[in-house]
Amino acid sequence: MAKLKLGPLPDDKPVKVTVELPAPLHRDLIAYAEVLARETGQTVADPMKLIVPMLERFIATDRGFAKAKREPGRS
């Protein structure tokens, strides 16, 4: 078998998740979409579309998580 430089491709197939949000959080998400529209001029038709970028941003900026991710097996 040949040794290729390219390894297995990551599973990038989207995963559907259903989440129940508390009413106040849902209202805040709608309000955030409205503020974002005012700030950027880009209308957000479905405020639920903000959840993925918010989670990505949160995880990307969480220093504790980044450190734990670099050091697997350590608590």
Protein Blocks (a to p, Z undefined) as FASTA:
>chain_A
ZZdfbdcdddfbdcdddddddfklmmmmmmmmmmmmmmnopacfblmlmmmmmmmmmmmm
mmklmmmmmmghiZZ
